[in-house]
Amino acid sequence: MTTYALASSTWDDNEYSAIQRVIDSDMFTMGKEVAQYEKDFAKFFGAKYSLMVSSGSTANLLMIAALFFTKNESLKLKRGDEIIVPAVSWSTTYFPLQQYGLKVKFVDIDLDTLNMDLDKLEAAITEDTRAILSVNLLGNPNDYQKMNEIIAGRNIFILEDNCESMGATINGKQAGTFGVMGTYSSFFSHHIATMEGGCVVTDDEELYHILLCIRAHGWTRNLPKFNKVTGEKSDDPFEESFKFVLPGYNARPLEMSGALGIEQLKKLPSFIETRRENAELFQTLFADHPYLRIQKETGKSSWFGFSLVLKENAPYSRAELVQLLSENGVECRPIVTGNFLKNVDVLKLFDYEVSGTIESAEYIDEHGLFVGNHQNDIRAEIELLASLLCEGL
């Protein structure tokens, strides 16, 4: 029986009423609920534009695709361009890069923050580097001040995969808004839950218009009359109904997901506050553990989950640790994908290289795991974890 789950539901009558509101409207595809959620989302995170999509994965896909269609030469990507990524992330951080024929350069992570090692990032940059796709892992934002110092004066821009770190901040600025575009996920186990869903935010109007177009079939129907993709649309809705101008997708979200997002976003400040309170207890109990290291916070993490990495002197293996947790009802998982470079079958399809060594990614792949954090008080669960790991081994 599970006593400490990876995630839990935070829906109440507000969410169920939102679902019923959509059912009563008899309008289930993307509509006014999604549009309102996008406005609320952009305002909350301090971005000019927000686009809701079907998942965090499709948010990453559209973010990369949009850069192939921009007219802005300082942002435009072409096949073969080099993009730097951390060696630890989720698979759909990387897959859009392969699908658009980009050269992927993997850089090691920092064993403390679990984000990209910025010294190794600096060493990886060449004249061929066009962009850095940074990933804010397990709620923890990257040090974007240092990252911007590294790329200062170079024709390099930053993108953010913020799917695991909604609500994290550095100096009051929201993670996901430091790059040209940033992506978010609202899958069940994440900071808010809209069944499935994701968002892309940007301050760039042209990129926003491209995203509007490629989210739904590459047609003009969802573009404003005056836009930066086609210029000016016809006033004839029949003519514009099936006019295709970019090779797009169907990554539209459902209206139910938008309605749920409206309600969940209202709760997000309290969700983040509770997650941080849970993290304070976790840090207090595990900061000086003799055999386990925990994630070092950058800025104000939104603490997606709690990583536990065995130190070199640990008298037990990760397999033994996993067994102990499982036997006591504590769910655990690898730290995201672990070292993604171990996935040799799919990497055969990539144009990629590895910059330097990746000993930290390899280390957490063999010795790390994470347990869940929740939007509600899990003091009892964290204390159970501490009793197991401070006394049970």
C-alpha positions in Angstrom: 0.0 0.0 0.0 1.3 3.4 -1.0 1.9 5.7 2.0 4.0 8.4 0.2 2.9 8.8 -3.4 4.7 10.7 -6.1 1.7 13.1 -6.6 -1.8 13.7 -5.6 -4.9 15.5 -6.8 -5.8 19.0 -5.8 -9.1 19.3 -7.6 -12.2 20.3 -5.6 -15.7 21.6 -6.5 -14.2 24.5 -8.4 -12.5 22.2 -10.9 -15.5 19.9 -11.2 -17.8 22.9 -11.8 -15.4 24.1 -14.5 -15.7 20.7 -16.2 -19.4 20.8 -15.9 -19.4 24.4 -17.3 -17.7 23.1 -20.5 -20.1 20.1 -20.7 -23.1 22.4 -20.4 -21.7 24.6 -23.2 -21.4 21.7 -25.6 -18.2 23.2 -26.9 -15.2 20.9 -26.2 -12.5 22.0 -28.6 -10.3 25.0 -28.0 -12.5 28.1 -27.3 -13.2 30.8 -24.8 -12.0 28.9 -21.7 -8.6 28.3 -23.3 -8.4 31.9 -24.4 -9.1 33.1 -20.9 -6.6 30.7 -19.4 -3.9 32.0 -21.8 -4.6 35.6 -20.7 -4.5 34.6 -17.0 -1.3 32.6 -17.6 0.6 35.4 -19.4 -0.4 37.9 -16.6 0.6 35.5 -13.8 4.1 34.8 -15.3 4.7 38.3 -16.5 4.9 37.5 -20.2 3.3 39.4 -23.1 1.9 36.3 -24.8 0.9 32.8 -23.7 -0.2 29.9 -25.9 -1.9 26.8 -24.5 -1.2 23.5 -26.2 -2.0 19.8 -25.6 1.1 19.0 -23.4 4.5 20.2 -22.3 6.0 18.0 -25.0 4.0 19.7 -27.8 5.0 23.1 -26.2 8.6 22.1 -26.8 7.9 21.0 -30.3 6.2 24.2 -31.3 8.8 26.3 -29.6 11.5 24.8 -31.8 9.4 24.7 -34.9 8.5 28.5 -34.6 12.2 29.3 -34.8 12.4 27.8 -38.3 9.6 30.1 -39.6 10.6 33.4 -38.1 11.8 36.2 -40.3 14.1 37.5 -37.5 17.6 36.4 -38.6 19.0 36.7 -35.1 16.6 34.0 -34.0 16.0 31.9 -37.1 17.2 28.3 -37.0 18.2 26.1 -39.9 19.0 22.4 -40.1 22.5 21.7 -38.8 22.5 24.5 -36.3 24.1 23.6 -33.0 22.0 23.7 -29.9 23.4 23.0 -26.4 21.4 21.0 -24.0 22.0 19.4 -20.5 22.6 15.6 -20.5 19.8 15.1 -18.0 16.2 16.1 -19.0 13.0 14.6 -20.3 13.0 12.9 -23.7 10.8 15.5 -25.4 13.2 18.2 -24.5 15.5 16.6 -27.1 13.2 15.0 -29.7 12.1 18.2 -31.4 15.8 19.1 -32.0 16.3 15.8 -33.8 13.0 16.1 -35.7 14.1 19.5 -37.1 17.6 18.3 -38.0 19.5 20.3 -35.4 23.0 19.4 -34.1 22.6 18.6 -30.5 25.5 19.1 -28.1 25.2 17.5 -24.7 26.8 19.1 -21.6 27.1 17.7 -18.2 25.0 18.7 -15.2 26.1 20.1 -11.9 25.9 17.4 -9.2 24.5 19.9 -6.7 21.9 21.9 -8.6 21.1 19.1 -11.2 21.0 21.8 -13.9 23.6 22.4 -16.6 27.1 22.8 -15.3 27.8 26.4 -16.4 31.5 26.1 -16.5 31.2 23.2 -18.8 28.6 25.1 -20.8 31.1 27.9 -21.3 33.7 25.4 -22.5 31.2 23.9 -24.9 30.3 27.1 -26.8 31.8 27.4 -30.3 31.3 29.7 -33.3 28.7 27.2 -34.4 26.5 27.5 -31.3 23.2 29.1 -32.1 21.1 28.5 -28.9 21.1 27.1 -25.4 18.1 25.0 -24.5 18.2 25.2 -20.7 16.2 22.9 -18.5 15.1 23.9 -15.0 15.1 20.5 -13.3 12.8 19.3 -10.5 11.6 22.9 -9.8 15.1 24.4 -9.7 15.9 27.4 -12.1 19.2 27.8 -13.7 21.5 30.8 -12.9 20.4 32.9 -15.8 22.5 35.9 -14.8 25.7 33.8 -15.2 24.3 32.2 -18.3 23.7 35.6 -19.9 27.2 36.7 -18.9 28.6 33.6 -20.7 26.8 34.4 -24.0 27.2 38.2 -23.8 28.4 39.6 -27.2 27.7 36.3 -29.0 25.0 35.6 -31.5 23.4 33.0 -29.1 20.0 33.0 -27.5 18.4 31.1 -24.6 15.3 28.9 -24.6 13.8 27.4 -21.5 12.2 24.0 -20.9 10.4 24.9 -17.6 8.0 22.0 -17.6 9.1 20.8 -14.2 9.6 24.2 -12.6 6.4 26.3 -12.8 6.4 29.0 -10.2 10.1 29.0 -9.5 11.7 32.5 -9.4 15.0 34.2 -9.3 15.0 37.8 -7.9 11.2 37.9 -8.4 11.3 36.9 -12.1 9.5 33.8 -13.1 11.4 30.8 -14.5 10.3 30.2 -18.0 10.6 34.0 -18.9 14.4 34.4 -19.1 14.7 33.0 -22.6 13.2 34.0 -26.0 10.5 31.4 -25.3 9.7 29.2 -22.3 7.6 26.0 -22.0 5.4 24.7 -19.1 3.5 21.5 -18.4 0.3 21.1 -16.5 0.2 17.3 -16.4 -1.3 15.6 -13.3 2.0 15.2 -11.4 3.1 18.8 -12.1 2.5 22.1 -10.2 -1.0 22.5 -11.6 -3.1 19.9 -13.3 -5.3 20.3 -16.4 -5.5 16.6 -17.3 -3.1 17.1 -20.1 -1.8 20.5 -21.2 1.1 22.8 -21.6 2.0 26.4 -22.5 4.5 28.4 -24.4 5.3 32.0 -23.3 7.1 34.7 -25.2 7.4 38.5 -25.4 8.0 38.3 -29.2 4.9 39.1 -31.2 6.0 37.4 -34.4 6.9 34.2 -32.6 3.5 34.3 -30.9 1.7 34.6 -34.2 3.7 31.8 -35.7 2.8 29.7 -32.7 -0.9 30.5 -33.2 -0.6 29.3 -36.7 1.3 26.1 -36.3 -0.7 25.0 -33.2 -3.7 24.5 -35.4 -2.9 23.0 -38.9 -0.8 25.9 -40.1 -3.9 27.8 -41.1 -4.6 31.5 -40.8 -7.9 31.1 -39.0 -6.6 31.9 -35.5 -4.3 34.8 -36.5 -5.4 38.4 -35.9 -6.4 40.4 -38.9 -3.1 42.2 -38.9 -0.3 39.8 -38.1 3.3 39.1 -38.6 2.9 35.9 -40.5 0.7 36.9 -43.5 0.5 40.7 -43.0 -3.3 41.3 -43.4 -6.0 38.7 -43.5 -9.0 38.8 -45.8 -12.3 40.0 -44.3 -13.9 37.0 -45.9 -14.1 34.3 -43.3 -14.9 31.6 -45.9 -11.7 32.4 -47.8 -9.6 32.3 -44.6 -11.3 29.2 -43.1 -8.9 26.7 -44.9 -6.0 28.9 -45.9 -2.7 27.2 -45.0 0.6 29.1 -44.8 2.9 27.1 -42.5 3.4 23.4 -42.0 1.6 23.1 -38.7 0.2 20.5 -36.3 -2.9 19.8 -34.3 -1.6 20.6 -30.9 -4.7 22.3 -29.7 -5.8 21.8 -26.0 -9.3 20.8 -25.0 -11.7 23.4 -23.6 -11.9 21.4 -20.4 -8.2 21.7 -19.9 -8.4 25.5 -20.3 -11.3 25.7 -17.8 -9.4 23.6 -15.3 -6.3 25.8 -15.8 -8.3 28.9 -14.9 -9.2 27.4 -11.5 -5.8 25.8 -10.9 -3.9 29.0 -11.6 -5.8 30.8 -8.9 -4.4 28.2 -6.5 -0.9 28.2 -7.8 0.5 30.7 -5.2 -0.7 28.6 -2.3 0.5 25.5 -4.1 4.0 26.9 -4.4 4.0 28.1 -0.8 3.1 24.7 0.4 5.7 23.0 -1.8 8.3 25.3 -0.4 7.2 24.6 3.2 7.4 20.9 2.5 10.9 21.5 1.1 12.0 23.4 4.2 11.3 20.3 6.3 13.0 18.1 3.8 16.1 20.3 3.7 16.2 20.4 7.5 16.0 16.6 7.8 18.4 15.7 5.0 20.8 18.6 4.7 23.5 16.8 6.7 22.7 13.2 5.9 26.0 11.2 6.0 25.2 9.1 2.9 22.7 11.2 0.8 23.1 14.5 -1.0 20.1 16.7 -1.9 19.5 19.3 -4.6 21.1 22.7 -4.0 18.5 25.4 -4.5 19.1 28.2 -7.1 16.8 31.3 -6.5 13.5 30.1 -5.1 12.8 26.6 -6.4 9.2 25.4 -6.8 10.4 21.9 -5.7 8.8 19.6 -8.2 10.2 16.7 -6.1 13.0 15.8 -3.8 16.2 14.2 -5.2 18.3 11.8 -3.2 21.8 10.9 -4.5 23.9 8.4 -2.8 27.3 9.8 -1.7 30.5 7.9 -2.6 30.8 6.6 1.0 27.3 5.2 1.2 27.3 1.7 2.7 24.3 0.6 0.6 23.4 0.6 -3.1 20.6 2.4 -4.9 18.9 -0.9 -5.5 18.8 -1.5 -1.8 17.5 2.0 -1.3 14.7 1.6 -3.8 13.8 -1.8 -2.2 13.5 -0.2 1.2 11.4 2.6 0.0 9.1 0.3 -2.0 8.6 -2.0 0.9 7.4 0.9 3.0 5.1 2.4 0.4 7.3 5.2 -0.8 7.1 5.7 -4.5 10.3 6.8 -6.2 11.6 7.3 -9.7 14.9 7.9 -11.5 16.0 11.6 -11.7 14.0 12.4 -14.9 15.7 10.3 -17.6 19.0 10.1 -15.8 21.9 10.3 -18.2 20.0 10.6 -21.5 23.1 9.5 -23.5 22.5 5.9 -22.3 19.6 5.7 -24.8 21.8 4.5 -27.6 19.0 3.2 -29.8 17.3 6.5 -30.2 20.5 8.5 -30.3 21.5 6.6 -33.5 18.9 8.9 -35.1 20.5 12.1 -33.8 23.2 14.4 -35.1 24.9 14.9 -31.8 28.1 15.2 -29.8 29.1 15.3 -26.2 31.2 18.2 -24.9 33.8 17.1 -22.4 32.9 14.5 -19.8 29.6 13.7 -18.3 30.6 12.1 -15.0 27.8 13.9 -13.0 25.1 12.8 -15.3 26.5 9.3 -15.2 26.7 9.4 -11.4 23.1 10.4 -10.8 22.0 7.9 -13.4 23.5 5.1 -11.3 23.1 6.6 -7.8 20.2 9.0 -7.8 16.4 8.9 -7.4 13.6 11.3 -6.5 10.5 11.2 -4.4 7.5 13.4 -4.8 6.5 16.7 -3.5 2.8 17.8 -3.3 0.7 20.9 -3.3 -0.6 19.9 0.1 1.1 19.3 3.5 3.1 16.1 3.4 5.0 16.6 6.7 4.0 13.1 7.8 5.3 11.5 4.6 8.6 13.4 4.7 9.1 12.4 8.4 8.4 8.8 7.4 11.1 9.1 4.7 13.5 10.5 7.2 12.8 7.8 9.7 13.5 5.2 7.0 16.7 6.8 5.7 18.1 7.9 8.9 17.3 4.8 10.9 16.3 2.0 8.5 19.6 1.6 6.7 
